[in-house]
Amino acid sequence: TMNEGFPVESNDFRTILARIKTDNPDVIYIAGLASHITAALKQTKDLGISTQIITFRTGDDPLLISESKGLAEGVIFSSNFDPSSSNSEVQQFVSEYENKYEILPDGYAAEGYEGTKFVGKVLVKCGRDYVCIRDYFSGIKNYPTVFGSISFDNSGDITYDFFLKTVRNGQFVRLEN
């Protein structure tokens, strides 16, 4: 097991990838932005590395597909939002978003959508009463959203389900079990 870090402004991973290649790993996990993943994908190809690439939710960025020129095929990442869900609230959000921006919304757009709705509700209910705001959020349990059911714990942390997605035929698709 190898663990390498890099500064956020990095775009050359050849040295790290060459070291990784000598270990012949089963998988390479890249914790970076879509720009990092794209650069690493191009460099793994140049170095002859065909190891499975996995990442986290930053992989769910249209730039990964558009900038990687087909190299993102098969990359696996965690995600919190599925625009192809049959859930009626998801479909309404996706339809409205596509009509306005002419692209499918991603998880970040969905978070902005739900976050704005929550802020509006809590401000109407509580104004600037911070105790009321804390109590409002800590009381939310199994609330239906475009992510599915969400809850807040007593520390104010939100919980909801994540799942895996991949890039298949130039599209983000949910990985089924």
DAQUI-V952568 format. One record per helix or strand of 3 or more residues. SS is the DSSP state (H for helix, E for strand). FROM is the first residue (numbers start at 1). TO is the last residue. Records with the same first field share a line. If there is no record, write none. Layout:
SS=FROM-TO / FROM-TO
//
This chain:
H=14-23 / 34-46 / 57-59 / 62-68 / 88-101 / 107-126 / 130-138
E=27-29 / 52-55 / 76-79 / 143-145 / 148-152 / 163-168 / 171-174
//
